[in-house]
Amino acid sequence: MVPEASAAVRPADELVFTVSDSGTSHDGSYTLRCHPPGGNHPSPRQACAALDRATSQGENPFEPVSADAMCTLVYGGPATARVTGTWHGRDIDARFKRANGCEIARWNSLVPALPRTA
């Protein structure tokens, strides 16, 4: 029997989250590795699952809110986050905030990769 060619090796998914002013104990920097889950992220399995869900729906979970988006003028608090690293072979450098309804929804779509805010 001839061995099958091995599947293409997928690049490592490794992200560094730096969170400030979330009102939780999750402020600070932590690393998340996926496929398999690991790192010092507080919930690596759940965080990787949230990112995988967003990605599998054809979305780029790190895409900023469009400049022409119509967003509610709801302030979600002072929390900010920066995510850097590699996801599905792409370099990531994304910033998150909770300044309006669109930004809040973007943040919440990645909970628990990003912390639920207080």
ChimeraX attribute file (.defattr): number of C-alpha atoms within 10 A of each C-alpha:
attribute: neighborCount
match mode: 1-to-1
recipient: residues
	/A:1	3
	/A:2	4
	/A:3	5
	/A:4	6
	/A:5	6
	/A:6	6
	/A:7	6
	/A:8	6
	/A:9	6
	/A:10	9
	/A:11	12
	/A:12	15
	/A:13	19
	/A:14	22
	/A:15	22
	/A:16	20
	/A:17	22
	/A:18	18
	/A:19	22
	/A:20	17
	/A:21	16
	/A:22	21
	/A:23	14
	/A:24	13
	/A:25	10
	/A:26	18
	/A:27	18
	/A:28	12
	/A:29	15
	/A:30	16
	/A:31	18
	/A:32	22
	/A:33	22
	/A:34	20
	/A:35	13
	/A:36	11
	/A:37	17
	/A:38	17
	/A:39	16
	/A:40	12
	/A:41	21
	/A:42	16
	/A:43	16
	/A:44	20
	/A:45	18
	/A:46	15
	/A:47	23
	/A:48	21
	/A:49	17
	/A:50	19
	/A:51	21
	/A:52	18
	/A:53	15
	/A:54	15
	/A:55	15
	/A:56	11
	/A:57	9
	/A:58	8
	/A:59	12
	/A:60	12
	/A:61	20
	/A:62	20
	/A:63	13
	/A:64	13
	/A:65	14
	/A:66	8
	/A:67	6
	/A:68	6
	/A:69	8
	/A:70	11
	/A:71	14
	/A:72	12
	/A:73	10
	/A:74	13
	/A:75	13
	/A:76	17
	/A:77	16
	/A:78	13
	/A:79	21
	/A:80	18
	/A:81	21
	/A:82	18
	/A:83	20
	/A:84	17
	/A:85	19
	/A:86	17
	/A:87	21
	/A:88	14
	/A:89	12
	/A:90	10
	/A:91	13
	/A:92	18
	/A:93	14
	/A:94	15
	/A:95	17
	/A:96	20
	/A:97	21
	/A:98	22
	/A:99	18
	/A:100	17
	/A:101	16
	/A:102	20
	/A:103	20
	/A:104	20
	/A:105	14
	/A:106	19
	/A:107	26
	/A:108	16
	/A:109	16
	/A:110	22
	/A:111	16
	/A:112	20
	/A:113	22
	/A:114	25
	/A:115	22
	/A:116	14
	/A:117	18
	/A:118	11
